[in-house]
Amino acid sequence: MAVDVSIRIAGQAGQGIQSISAIMGKIFTRHGYYVFINQDAESRIRGGHNFDQIRVKDQPVYAIDDQVHYLICLDGNAVDSDLPDLIENGIMIYDGEKSNFRSDNPQHFSIPLEQIAEQAGKKIMVNSVATGAAFALMGFELQPLLDHLKEEFAAKGDEIVENNQNCASSGYRYVKENFIGVSADQIPTGSFSRQKMLLNGSQAMAMGAVCCGLKFFSAYPMSPATPIMEFIASVANQYNIILEQAEDEIAAINMAIGAAFAGVRAMTATSGGGFSLMVEGLGLAGMTETPVVVVVAQRPGPATGLPTRTEQGDLQFVIHASHGEFPRAVLAPGHAEQAFYLMAKAFNLAESYQTPVIVLGDQHLNDSYYTLDQLDLDQTPIDRGDINLDHQISSVKDYKRYAWQETGVSPRILPGRSKAVLYADSDEHTEAGHITESAEIRTRMVRKRMRKLEGMRSQMASPKIFPSKKADIVLLGWGSIYGAMKEAVNILNHEGIAAQMIHFSELFPFSAVPFLTEIKKKAKIFAVESNFTGQLANFFTAEAGRPVFHKILKFDGRPFAPREIVMRVKEQI
């Protein structure tokens, strides 16, 4: 049978919400399902109102659903806040003894979660009780949960494993004994397999960087980019990577530039506020023609903004960041699998064109979990560009680091690996790297650097067009909007409204011409973006010459749901 079920776990920070979603997500993934997990968290360590929402399907899934089928409430506030989002016949688990909530709805199950946890293990293990109860109500077998709890907590000792298993078993048993015959059987257990992976966007970016030769990473922690550093730290010794937690973002990018200048693949990761501090360093990389990769995981701004929420507000910022004009590439993956592969492209572009490359994520992409079937390392080739040895340069004595080339890319040597002397300067310089204020040389060097844009433009992949059949309605978007937009297109087509999607993951330098023939000349283009001004829409119109009919914009810090986009389209047509 077709499976498409959304489970929301809601409560306070510190109640183990993410533990439940991670455990459920891994179990469902290992039993053949595709999972998407969205995290909605306040910027606090304890308290507040948070939830994780797990969507389980028998087909690949990349977006949240605005319909909640199962609601697991770990405190009374969750009942008040999240019950309105539960579908009419949805199932709610709550602790009536602790929340003082009463309901006559037969789909609302009051379970003494805290009491069961105290009796079976420890009070803090309420989340394991709730997970066991939820599995019973879904019709999912208990044993996979017990097996996974053993795997998850093995490092903490047998007592912790046993207590968690007892709590989960007690929650499962309570449902079976007190709510006979209510199992919905919406998620059949299926057979066990480890053929799929469950990764969030940050982990996918970090894995992509490691697999394509990352050797130096420096960063200052800033959500939602911090998990990138955490993952790289966990494998740094295994893959001979130097990781430096810098004192601030200025130091972080300058360290990465220094490492890249010395010859290794180097990157840093931050969010918009941290990138604001990095822009002078970005200009240094542009002037010295040093390849460096910068991940900018966006969150709502300005200033501190909403540290744990999502937005696509930095596109125009990163395209134009730093004073002066110099080439750079901007990529923006739409989901975790794409994030993995685009990291390889980011490093290859950076080294092939000796320039900074920026990879745009956001909280929705970086913190959400996706099920991946597999990752193919053959699709992550390493192209280090034009790195020269002594016998490959015309003269060791007269080596010119910034020699004029039609492509704009000059012969590059690595300091200490050649008898030639490498001069580099943040001032404008001659071909040999010496400071100059010559008007003629300045003009020539700017033109040399900017020639790289045409080479990079030729390597920018066309946007994803879905479906191939031309339609009257076209949804235009970029980055993490991919999943919601694609599903919205499917819904519109299913309802008889011919729709098509244009999704950009490789944004700058912009390559407009090849795909314009694949959309109708009179199609109404709807830009779907998580920002106030429609940054891609404005850029698209300027570069492609096609007007946008309407902008569907959202900037409240929450991601789009597919039906939300559908509704907004219908309002306009």
VENLIN-V563970 format. One record per pair of residues at least 4 apart in sequence whose C-alpha atoms are under 6 Angstrom apart, sorted by the first residue. I is the first residue (numbers start at 1). J is the second residue. D is the distance in whole Angstrom. If there is no record, write none. Layout:
# VENLIN-V563970
<<I:J:D> <I:J:D>>
This chain:
# VENLIN-V563970
<<3:57:5> <3:58:5> <4:56:6> <4:57:4> <5:55:6> <5:56:5> <6:54:6> <6:55:4> <6:68:5> <6:69:5> <7:53:6> <7:54:5> <7:69:6> <7:70:5> <7:71:6> <8:52:6> <8:53:4> <8:71:5> <9:51:5> <9:52:5> <9:72:5> <10:50:6> <10:51:4> <10:73:5> <10:78:5> <11:49:6> <11:50:6> <11:74:5> <11:75:5> <11:78:5> <12:47:5> <12:48:5> <12:49:5> <12:50:6> <13:45:6> <13:46:5> <13:47:5> <14:46:5> <18:22:6> <21:25:6> <28:33:5> <29:33:5> <29:34:6> <30:192:6> <30:193:5> <30:194:5> <31:190:5> <31:191:5> <31:192:5> <33:57:6> <33:58:5> <34:56:6> <34:57:5> <34:58:6> <34:60:5> <34:371:5> <35:55:6> <35:56:5> <35:370:6> <35:371:5> <36:54:6> <36:55:5> <36:369:5> <36:370:5> <37:53:6> <37:54:4> <37:368:5> <37:369:5> <38:52:6> <38:53:5> <38:368:5> <39:52:5> <40:50:6> <40:51:5> <40:52:6> <41:50:5> <43:308:6> <62:483:4> <63:483:5> <63:484:5> <64:561:6> <65:561:6> <66:561:6> <68:86:5> <68:87:6> <69:87:6> <69:90:5> <70:90:6> <70:91:5> <70:92:6> <71:92:5> <72:92:6> <72:93:5> <73:78:5> <73:94:5> <76:99:4> <78:82:6> <79:83:5> <86:90:6> <91:107:5> <91:108:6> <92:108:5> <92:109:6> <93:109:5> <94:110:5> <94:111:6> <95:110:5> <95:111:5> <95:112:5> <95:113:6> <96:100:5> <96:101:6> <96:110:5> <113:126:6> <114:123:6> <114:126:6> <116:120:6> <117:121:6> <117:122:5> <117:123:5> <117:125:6> <117:126:5> <117:167:6> <118:122:5> <118:123:5> <120:166:6> <120:167:5> <121:163:5> <121:167:6> <128:167:6> <128:168:5> <129:167:5> <129:168:5> <129:171:5> <132:168:4> <132:171:5> <132:172:4> <133:171:5> <133:172:4> <133:175:6> <135:140:5> <136:172:5> <137:183:5> <138:183:6> <138:184:5> <138:185:5> <138:186:6> <139:183:5> <139:184:6> <139:185:4> <140:188:6> <140:189:5> <146:165:6> <148:152:6> <150:154:6> <150:161:5> <153:161:6> <158:162:6> <166:170:6> <169:173:6> <170:174:6> <174:178:6> <175:179:5> <176:180:6> <196:372:6> <196:373:5> <197:371:6> <197:372:5> <198:370:6> <198:371:5> <199:369:5> <199:370:5> <200:367:6> <200:368:5> <200:369:4> <200:370:6> <201:336:5> <201:365:5> <201:366:4> <202:227:6> <202:228:5> <202:366:5> <203:207:6> <204:336:6> <204:339:6> <204:340:5> <205:339:5> <205:340:5> <206:228:5> <208:340:4> <208:343:5> <209:214:5> <209:343:6> <210:214:5> <212:344:5> <214:265:5> <215:241:4> <215:264:6> <215:265:6> <216:241:6> <216:242:5> <216:243:6> <216:266:5> <217:243:5> <217:266:6> <217:267:5> <217:268:6> <218:243:6> <218:244:5> <218:245:6> <218:252:5> <218:268:5> <219:245:5> <219:246:6> <219:252:5> <219:268:5> <219:269:6> <220:245:6> <220:246:5> <220:248:5> <220:249:6> <221:226:5> <222:226:5> <222:270:6> <224:297:6> <224:363:5> <225:270:5> <225:297:5> <229:233:6> <232:236:6> <236:240:6> <236:241:5> <246:251:6> <246:252:5> <249:274:6> <250:277:6> <250:278:5> <251:255:6> <256:266:5> <256:267:6> <257:261:6> <259:264:6> <260:264:5> <260:265:6> <260:266:5> <261:290:6> <262:414:6> <262:415:6> <263:414:6> <266:292:6> <267:292:6> <267:293:5> <267:294:6> <268:294:5> <269:294:6> <269:295:4> <269:296:6> <270:274:6> <270:296:5> <271:296:5> <271:297:5> <271:298:5> <272:298:6> <279:321:6> <279:322:5> <280:322:6> <283:322:6> <284:288:6> <284:426:6> <285:289:6> <285:290:5> <286:326:6> <286:355:6> <287:426:6> <289:354:5> <289:355:5> <290:354:5> <290:355:5> <291:350:5> <291:351:5> <291:354:5> <291:355:5> <291:356:5> <292:356:5> <293:356:6> <293:357:5> <293:358:6> <294:358:5> <295:358:6> <295:359:5> <295:360:6> <296:360:5> <296:361:6> <297:360:6> <297:361:4> <297:362:4> <298:361:6> <298:362:4> <299:309:6> <299:310:5> <299:311:5> <300:305:5> <300:306:5> <300:310:6> <300:311:5> <301:305:4> <309:557:5> <310:362:6> <310:363:5> <310:364:6> <310:557:5> <310:558:6> <311:530:5> <311:557:6> <312:530:5> <312:531:5> <313:531:5> <317:321:5> <327:450:6> <327:453:6> <328:355:6> <328:356:5> <328:357:6> <329:357:5> <329:508:5> <330:357:6> <330:358:5> <330:359:6> <330:507:6> <330:508:5> <331:359:5> <331:505:6> <331:506:4> <331:507:6> <332:359:6> <332:360:5> <332:479:5> <332:505:5> <333:338:5> <333:339:5> <333:479:5> <333:505:5> <334:479:4> <334:480:4> <334:482:5> <338:342:6> <344:380:5> <345:349:6> <346:357:6> <348:352:6> <348:383:5> <349:353:6> <350:354:5> <350:355:5> <350:356:6> <350:357:6> <351:384:5> <351:385:5> <352:385:4> <353:409:6> <362:366:6> <363:367:6> <364:368:6> <365:480:5> <386:411:6> <387:412:5> <387:413:6> <388:392:6> <388:412:6> <388:413:5> <390:418:6> <395:399:6> <396:420:5> <400:431:5> <400:432:4> <401:432:6> <402:410:5> <402:431:4> <403:410:5> <403:431:5> <407:451:6> <408:448:5> <408:449:5> <408:451:5> <408:452:5> <423:433:5> <424:433:5> <427:435:6> <428:435:6> <428:436:6> <429:433:5> <429:434:5> <429:435:4> <429:436:5> <430:434:5> <441:445:6> <453:457:6> <457:509:5> <460:506:6> <463:503:5> <463:504:5> <464:502:6> <464:503:5> <465:501:6> <465:502:5> <466:500:6> <466:501:5> <467:500:6> <470:519:6> <471:498:5> <471:499:5> <471:500:6> <472:523:4> <473:499:5> <473:523:6> <473:524:5> <474:499:6> <474:500:5> <474:501:6> <474:525:5> <475:501:5> <475:525:6> <475:526:5> <475:527:6> <476:502:5> <476:526:6> <476:527:5> <476:528:6> <477:503:5> <477:527:6> <477:528:5> <478:503:5> <478:504:5> <478:505:6> <479:505:6> <481:485:6> <484:561:6> <484:562:4> <487:562:6> <488:562:5> <488:566:6> <489:499:6> <492:497:5> <493:497:5> <493:498:5> <493:499:6> <512:544:5> <524:549:5> <525:548:5> <525:549:5> <526:549:6> <526:550:5> <526:551:6> <527:537:6> <527:551:5> <527:552:6> <528:552:5> <528:553:6> <529:553:5> <530:553:6> <530:554:5> <530:555:5> <531:553:6> <531:554:6> <531:555:5> <536:540:6> <540:544:5> <541:545:5> <541:546:5> <541:547:5>>
